[in-house]
Amino acid sequence: MTELSRTPARLHRRTILRASVLAGAGFTLFAPLGFRALARQESYTIAFIQGVIGDNFYITMDCGARAKAAEIGNITINTQGPERFDQTLQTPILNAVVQNKPNAIMIAPNDRRGMIAPIQAAIDAGIPVLCVDTTVESDIQLGNVSTDNVEGGRLAARGLAEAIGKKGKVFVVNVKPGISTTDQREEGFAEAIKKEFPDIQYLGQEYCDDDANIAAQITSARLQSDPDLAGIFGTNLFAAQGAAAALRQQGLQGKVKLVGFDAGPTQVQDLRSGATDLLIAQHPGDIGEVAVQLLDDYLKNGTKPNPKNQVTGATIVTRDNIDDPDVKRYLYVSECSAYELTNATAVPAEEATPSGEATPVA
C-alpha cells in the first residue's frame, strides 16, 4: 500500500489562515452612506445561484452557506439554479433575482465570458456579486471563492500516474469549454503529466456537455479506439460518473484506472465498488461558509474580501481512507441535515501551491 492510498491529502500546506482574511474591519464614521444604512439592517437576504440544480457539489455548498447563515443569525439564503450548466438558462434566473432586490448575490457563473454582462447588470442595480466555484474573466465581482483547480488537476494527474504504474495512455473527460474550474483542472492535469511523467502518453480531452450519459458514450468510444488505454480523469461529478458507467458496462473497472473530481454519493459508491480508483474531493461546504461570511462582512460594514481571490482545499479519497473522519467530512451530501458546520477558512489564491512544486501527501 502506498502513502497515497493510506493518507488523506490536502491541497494546501496551510490548514489555518490568519483570522484577518475573514474578519470584518470595524465600522467607522467615514464608511459610505450606503454601508451605514446596510449596517443598521437587522437581516439580509443573499441569493445563491448555483451552477446547476441537483448537483451534490452545489447542494453541499448550499448547506455550508445555510449553516453559516444560521450561525450568524441574520441572513436568509434563497437558492436557485438552472437545470443544465448553460448560461442561456442561468442568465434569466439571474435577471429575475435582480428584480427581487436581494442584499447580495453569490453565483457560480456558467460561462467565464458570457456571464460578465448579466453580472454587471446586477452590480449596476446596486447588488454586490460574489463568485463561488466558477468565475468570470473580469474584475467586476466583489471577490472569488473556489477550489485551487489547477493544483487539483495536478493532484489528479499524480494520483492516476501512480495507479497505472507511471506509464501508458490516459485521457480526460471534460465538461465543456469556457468553464473556469474544469478548464483549469485539465490544465493542471496536462501540465503535471507532461512535466513529471515522461512515460505517460496524454491523448487529450473530450467534452461531455456536463451529461453523464454523453460521458459514458465518449468513454466507450475511447475504449474501442484505444484498447490499451490505462487511465481516465473525469473533471467533475458527471464526467466521472459517466466514465465509471462505461467501465462497468465493458467489465473494465479496476483494469482501466479512473480518477474522478468531486465526491458525490454516486462517486463514493463507484469508489467503494472499484469502478473508480481515486476521488479528488473539493470542499464545497467550506466555499459556501466562507462566501456567506465574506458577504456578511461586506453588508455590515463595507469590508471587501481581502484578498479578492480566495481558495479552499481538496482531499484525496481512496478506498483505504474513505471512512477516516478527516476524509469522510468532505464527502458531499444530498440534503442539509447531514451537514455539519466546519467554521471554514480560505487561503489567498497567491499562497496556493505554485506550479511545479510537489503536492505533499502526508
Buried (B, 14 or more C-beta within 10 A) or exposed (E): EEEBBEBBBBBBEBEEBEEEBBEBEEBEEEBEEEBBEBEEEEEBBBBBBBBBBEBBBBBBBBBBBBBBBEEBEEBEBEBBBBEBBBBEBBBEBBEEBBEEEBBBBBBBBBBBEBBBEBBBBBBEEEBBBBBBBBBBEBEBBBBBBBBBBBBBBBBBBBBBBBBBEBEBBBBBBBBBEBBBBBBBBBBBBBBBBEEBBEEBBBBEBBBBBBBBEBBBBBBBEBBEEBEEBBBBBBBBBBBBBBBBBBBBEBEBBEEBBBBBBBBBEBBBEBBEEBBBBBBBBBBBBBBBBBBBBBBBBBBBBBBEBBBBBBBBBBBBBBBBBBEBEEBBBBBBBEEBEEBEBBEBBBBBBEBBBEEEEEBEBE
